[in-house]
């Protein structure tokens, strides 16, 4: 069992790593060669110039001003001093809202920590239940466990203290959640009323459009996009070899024609890449011609833009046809957020895809239990010694013992979870979601479920079973539930180590931005030739909703579950929320503001789960008479969630027609000559058509777009289509108020 000493060693190691990461960041950000890595938004906005353009040769790479090193931690107060309106202006409402999740954690758990340490810790500590259990039932425990509910005697009246605290924590959590939900909903409505004009405010995505003899809709450009991407890669390699040859003209560079240049025939690299580019250019031209005539390239989907926001809002939020499976409309994502690859997926196959992925996710979660269970064996050093006695001389060395019990289990579990976000994102893409933000939300939901099952439930169950195996084998069946009730709170020590590894050192490591730092310098050395190339090499970064939000939700779950059961756990959670708030407030990175209903719902589910856990635990501790008082907690919590959902959720999933009409009226008054058609005409064009010919002049590009991207409509009736649809057999009403022609994607 991990002791206070083991936790202290783990805390020292993780604090050392966190401080090292923060100091390394503070020094790296001062160096001129890293300026574009740590201040990319300022460059993209044109508010900052490169310090490498002036000064001596050495000063272009290393900052020689010693005064800046004295004040190298000034970024912390600077980040905290930035007012929220300025933060919204600089990084967007999404970042400001995301940061409020960390503030929400502090608002909930600071009072909880004070109350639990002032009341529950003394109540738990002043008992000797675990000492008696060790003597009679051989239940293992540590000094940390004496601070938990496990140390309260069976059937004691002291359990009423825990019940009262459960009510207090529940009411405080719900009060804080409601205030925060109301604040964020108000912020979003204010943002919608004041935000600048964007194409997605006027545009609706229409899916499952019936085939029509006189109309065509969206064109499948996925194959063309792959060819263009491959050509761009070949062009980058050609640029690299040309630069390499220009530096040393005594020898022409060579490469191999096999995979990644590792094997195959050795050829002249410049000639080979030039020939490949010519081949791809020919294939691209052929593919463009095929797309114009091949009916297989036509997809039953379209981006439809409207004259007014009001018209788009009506269309996006209403049913268009008697048949609810046809003319499906939804708000179009922002053009940069569209995941174009999935537009080619037939609508009828989406249900099948999602069923397949649901089954795949179930087996992924199930089979991942095996390594998680193995990891849990590392949390109990006494158990390892029993099964591997030859390791005892090494393990018994005090420092090694502390590292194994206080640090190794957390880092092992963290390593096992590294590849999981990538797998979950691949599953979400296969399901057919049409925007990057919806892919992230889906992956985040599955990551949360996975954390709940494998990181929490399996860790508790596997750890308890391994830890108390000897006790289970020598007890009657009636005594096993009591032993589990005592043992579950003891698992808090493992989660303390996990929070320190993942939530302390892991969050501090985020600020270093190691991946963008390495990739920027590699691109800058090998590929960058112009300022435009250098801008493309910069990565403004994003919070990564699909990984960051599930991590936060796991900590909310752990904090709410252990607030009453093991109060010693709460300070470790508080350190995470405080550190993460400072780090991500400095990062000012992009997130997704529409996620708040998900955040609220998952915190509510964690709260209900913690209440059910407490009910089960009380039933094993001889406090069954308290069950009627605890049943009211989940009932009240679910009612509270229903109230908040009805009161605030619409601000995140619907666009009020009143707001749309007000913005349209103001816009017509301020800009009576605004030409919306020209503004929206090329907004939802597949990026392959925008980026393929970057080197051509604007007239040539516009001509190509007119010729190859727009699909002209042959009828102009605004109310009804005169010919019957081949699918429904009835006239297909056209979408009202639509002005833009359907666009190829």
Secondary structure, DSSP 8 states (H G I E B T S, - for coil): ---HHHHHHHHHHHHHHHHHHHHHHHHHTTSGGGHHHH-HHHHHTT----GGGSS-TGGGTS---HHHHHTTTHHHHHHHHS-HHHHHHHH-HHHHHHHHHHHHHHHHHHHHHHHIIIIIHHHHHS--HHHHHHHHT-----TGGGGSGGGS-TT-TTHHHHHHHHHHHHHHHHHHHHHHHHHHHHHHHHHHHH----GGGSEEEEES----TT---EE--HHHHHHHHHHHHHHHHHHHHHHHHHH-TTS--EEESSGGGSSS-EEEHHHHHHHHHHHHHHHHHHHHHHHHH-GGGEESEEEEEBSSHHHHHHHHTS--SSSTTSSEEEE---GGGB-GGGGGS-GGGHHHHHHHHHHHHHHHHHHHHHHHHHHHHTT-HHHHHHH-GGGHHHHTSHHHHHHIIIIIHHHHHHHHTTTHHHHHHHHHHHHT-SBHHHHHHHHHHHHHHHIIIIIIIIHHHHHHHHHTHHHHHTS-HHHHHHHHHHHHGGGHHHHHHHHIIIIIIHHHHHTT-HHHHHHHHHHHHHT--SHHHHHHH----B--HHHHHHHHHHHHHHHHHHHHH-GGGHHHHHHHHHHHHHHHHHH--B--GGGHHHHHHHHHHHHHHHHHHHHHHHHHTT-GGGHHHHHHHHHHHHHHHHHHHHHHTHHHH---HHHHHHHHHHHHHH-TT--HHHHHTTTTS-HHHHHTTTTS-HHHHHHHHHHHTB---S---SSEEEEE-TTTSSEEE--TTB-S--B--
